Amino acid sequence: MQTGIIAAFGSQLIDWLNRYTFVEEQRFSDADYARQVASSFCDELLRNGTTTALTFCAVYPQSVDALFEEASRRSMRIAAGKVLMDRNAPDALLDTPRSGYEDSKALLERWHGKGRNLYAITPRFAPTSTPEQLEAAGTLWREHPEALVHTHVSENTGEISWVRSLFPTQQGYLDVYDHFGLLGRGAVLAHGVHLTGRERDRCAETGTAVSHCPTSNLFLGSGLFHVHDAKDPKRPMYVGLGTDIGAGTSFSLLATMNEAYKVAELSNYPLDSVKAFFLATLGSAQAMGVDDKVGSLEPGHEADFVVLDPAATPLLAQRTSRVSDIEELLFVLAVMGDDRAVRATYVNGVLAHDRDHASA
């Protein structure tokens, strides 16, 4: 949905949304444009070695149809849903609690479980939904617990203050979602940069996952997500790694691992290569609840995998020729790699992208 505004200069989150994101999203009322963007989005995912993705569509149902149709053509696993927004956005992007519920229910019944598609009930974030809409979203999830829930939480300090003013009777940002029944296994919250210890405990208790999006958080100046707090052995949370296009600046999970390492270093936590690759693979699959299908090469799993080329560039080849073990090789790939290092991408055992034979 936000592919077209990658690298759009802005200040922090709310200004960036108003200046770029909401303007771009209104273009998705055109079904042809939605299909065009969905097609390029899926191709870019595969070129960067991503076979499964959880993402936001626009408020328009046709944007959801377009994405699932394009993903189905490529046999990818996409989890997505129509954004729910009934306030604090341009009029052209607003739905209502009733229309949002009905549109989401129809899309869920049309797409969830069809092929590899998964539906995610998607309130954008608490400030753009009234209590009535969040209540309707919680009702829909209770009716369809097999679906996912996808929204944002505690990305930016100004956003947190805004939520507090809009929901003064709740104990915090996370408690808004908890109150409306939107926490639990299958709920994936983007960012979580400023979650409190109590809120992290609640995520761990309910099985709610967080998507760590370091390039986006750095680009918008939102803050540093503390992986070591989220993965505290006493109450570990489900955490996956997210690119968060288009506040995020790259489709590449290798490039995203590079930024995750730097963010962790600033938090005095050594994010080694094994932990970084875990976040991008099995950790993300666990966050989405699909680790019984993808995320590892366990017998019986679907054969989604990526072939990485440690000699993709002259500098990378020079550096990887000097590594002493697999962990160092993975670390170099995570720090120096990008889409050029993705030699091939396989989806369910079938070649879906070949770097050296890709069409011009």
N, C-alpha and C positions, 0 to 999 in steps of 0.2 A: 504493500500500500504506500510506503514512503520511499520506495526505491528512487523515485525521481527527485528527491530533495536531499540525497546524501551530500554532505559537505556544504550545506546551506548555512552561511554565517549568521549567527544570532547570539543573543546573550544566554540567559538561563532558560530553564524548562518552559515556563508559562509563556514567556515572550516568544520563544521559538515555536511553540504550538500555534499561537495566534498568527504569527507572521508567515509561517511556511506550511505547517502540517495541515491546518484546517483548510487552507486555500487549495492545497494539492488534493485533499480528500474529496472535495466537491467535484473534481474531474471524474471520479468513479461513478457518477450518475450516468455516464456514457458507457454502455455495455461494451462497445468496441474498444474503448480505451482500457477498461478493466481487463479485457482479454489480452490486450497487447502487453500490459504491465505484468499480468500473471504469467504469461509465456516467458518473458525475459527474466522474471524473478526465478522461476523454476530452473531455467537454463543456467543462471548464475549460481544457484545453489549447487547444482551438479558439478559445474566447472570448479567450484571450490571444495568439492568433496563432501557436501552435505546431502544426505538422502532422506532424513527425517527432520521436519521443522515444525515448530509451534509459532504461529504468527497471527497478526491482526489483519482483518479485512476492513473495509469501510462500512459505514452505516447502511449502505445500499445492498440489498440481498443479491443483486446481480454480480457484485464484486466477489461474493462468496462462491456463487456458482462458477464464475470464471476461474477462480483459483483451483477449486476442486476438479474442474474439467481438465485444466492443464496438468495438474499433478497426476490425475488418473492416466492421461496419455503417456506419462513417463513412468508409471508404476511407483511413484514416490509415496511416502507416507507424510501427509500434511495434516496437521491439526490446526483448525482455524474456525473463526466464527464472525458473524456480523457484530460490529461494534454497537453497543448500547449507549446512547447519550440522549438525555431529555432535558438538559439544561447546560448553561455556561459554555455554549458553543454557537457558531453561526446557525441561523434558522434553517438553512438548507441542509444541515447535518443532524437536525434533531428528530428523534422519533418520540414515542410516548410509551409509558409503561405497558399499555395494552398492545400497541403495534410492535414494540420491541419484543415482547414475549411471543406474540403470534408469529412474527417473521422468524424469530430464532427457532421456535418449535418446528415450523415447517421445514426450515433448512436442516435442522438436526435430523428430522425423520427422513429427509431426502438423501442426506450424505453420510451420516455417521455409520461406520461399518461397511460402507459400500466400497469394495476393494480394500485399499489400505487407508482410506480417509477416516479422520476422527473429527468430531465436532467439539468446539470449545465455546461454552457460554461466555460472552465477552463484554462485560461492562468495562468501558475504557479505563476509567479510574473513578474513585468515589466522588470527586468534585463535579463530574459531568453526569451523574445520575442522582435523581431524587431518591429519598427513602422508598417511595412506592416502586420505582424501577428496580432497585436492589432487592426489594422483597419479591418482585416478580421473577428476577433472575434466580433467587434462592429456591423459589417454588419450582421453576423449570428444572433445576438440578435435582431436587428431591424426586421429581417425576421421571427424570432420566439420569440416574446416578452413574450410568456407564459413560456419560460425556465428561469432558474436561471443563474446568473453569480457568479463564485467563484474564488477568487484569494487572494493574500496577499498584505498587505500595512503596511509600517512604523513599522516594527517589530524591527528593529535593526538600530542603528545610522550609522554603516558602510554601511548597505544596502541603507539607504537614500542617503548617499553621492554618492554611486555607481549609483543610479537612476539619480541623478542630473547630473552626468557626461555623462550618456548615453542619456538623454533627456534634453539637456541644454536650449531648447526653452520653456519648460514647467515651470510653476510657483511652482512646487513641485511634490512630489510623487503622491498624490491623483489627481492632475491636469492631470497627464499622462492618467489615466483611464477616467477622465472626457473628455479629448480631443478626445478620441476614442469612446465615447458613451457607456462607461461601468459602469456608475453610474446610480442609479435609484432603484425603488422598485423591489426587486428580486435579487439585487446584494448584496452579503455577502462577506465582506473583513475580512480575518483573521488577528487578532492582533490589529493593529491600536494603538500600544503603544505610539508612538511619534507623533500622529496627532496634528497639531496646532489648535488653536481656530478657525481660518478661515476654516480649513479643516473640523473640526467637524460641523461647521455651514453648510458647503456644503453637508455633509452627511445628516444632518437633513433636509435640503431644498429638496434634491432629493429623500429621503426615503431609502438611502443606509444604510445597516446594517453592524455592526462590530461584529465579534465573539471574545469574550474575553477568552483568553487561558492562565490562570495563571500558571499552572504547566509547560507548555512549556516555557513561558517567564522567569520564575525563573530558569529552568534547563539550558537554553542557555544564561542566564544573559542579556536578552534583555531589561529589564526595567519593570516599574510598570504601568499598565493600570489604568487610573483614572476614575473609574466608575462614580463618582460624577460629573465630567466634561461632560462625555458622556450623562448622564441623567439629565443635567441641565434643570429645568422646563421651562426655556425661549426658549430652542430649543433642546428638547430631541431627541436623536438618538435611532434607533432600536439597541438593544444590546442583544445578546444571549451568553450562556456559552459554551465554547468548550473544549474538552479534548486534541485535536491536537496530537493524537498518530502518530508517535512515538517520537517526541521531548517532547510531553506531557508524563507524567510518569504513568498515570492510566486511565483505561476505566471508572472508577467510577465517576459519576457526584457528588456524595456525597463527595468524596475525593477532587474533583475539587472545590466544594463550600468551603471546608476548606481552600484551598489555596487562593481562591478569597477573603475570609474574611481577611486573613493575608495581602494580597496585599493592600486591601482597608484600613486596619489599618495603614499601612505604609504611606498612603496618607491622614491620619487624617479623614477618612470617616467611620462611623459605618455601615457596611453592615450587617443588621439584618437578621434573618432567613427568614422572608417573602420575602425580596428583593432577597436573595440568591436563594430561591426556585423559585421565579418568573423568574430569569435569566435562570434557568435550564429547565423551563417548558414553560409557556406562552410567556416569553420574547424571547426564542429561536424560538418558533413557529411563533411569529410575525416577527422575523428577516428573516425567510424563507418564509413568506407569506402564511403559512398554518394554521394560528390561527383560521380559520373558520372550521377546521377539527380536530385538536389536540391541546394540550397544556393546556386544562382545561376540566372539566367534565360538560360543558354546554349541555343542551338537544339538541339532533340532531348531536352532535359531534361523531366522531369515538371513540370507547371505548378502547383507548390505556391508560393503567394505570399500576402503580407499587404498590405492597403491601410491605411496609417496616416493619421490625421487630425491635421494640425498645429494645428487649431483645436478640439480635442476639449473643452477647458475654457476658460473666459474668460481665465484667466491664461496658459495655453499659447498661446491665440490672440494675446494681447497680445505675448507674447515672440517668437513665431515671425514676427509681422508685421515685426519689426525685423532679421531675419537678413540677412546679406549674400551668402551662398552656400549650396550644398547641404551642405557639411561642417558649417557652423554649425547649419543646420536639423537635421541628424541628431544633432548633439551635444545640442541642446536637447531633442529627442525622447527621447534616451537618458537624460538627467538628470531631465526633468520628466514623461516619459510613463509610462503604465501601461496597464491593460486598457481604459481609456476611450478611449485613442488608437487602438485597433484597430478600424477601421471595418468591415473585412470580412476573412475568411479563406477562401482558395480551396485546395482539395485536388484535385490532379490536374486542374486546370482547372474544377472544379465548386465553386460557392459552398457553403461548409460552415458559415459563421457570418456573420450580418449583424447588426451591433450595433443598428441602428435598427429592426430588425424581429424581434428575438429574442423568443421567448415569455417571458412573465412567470414 
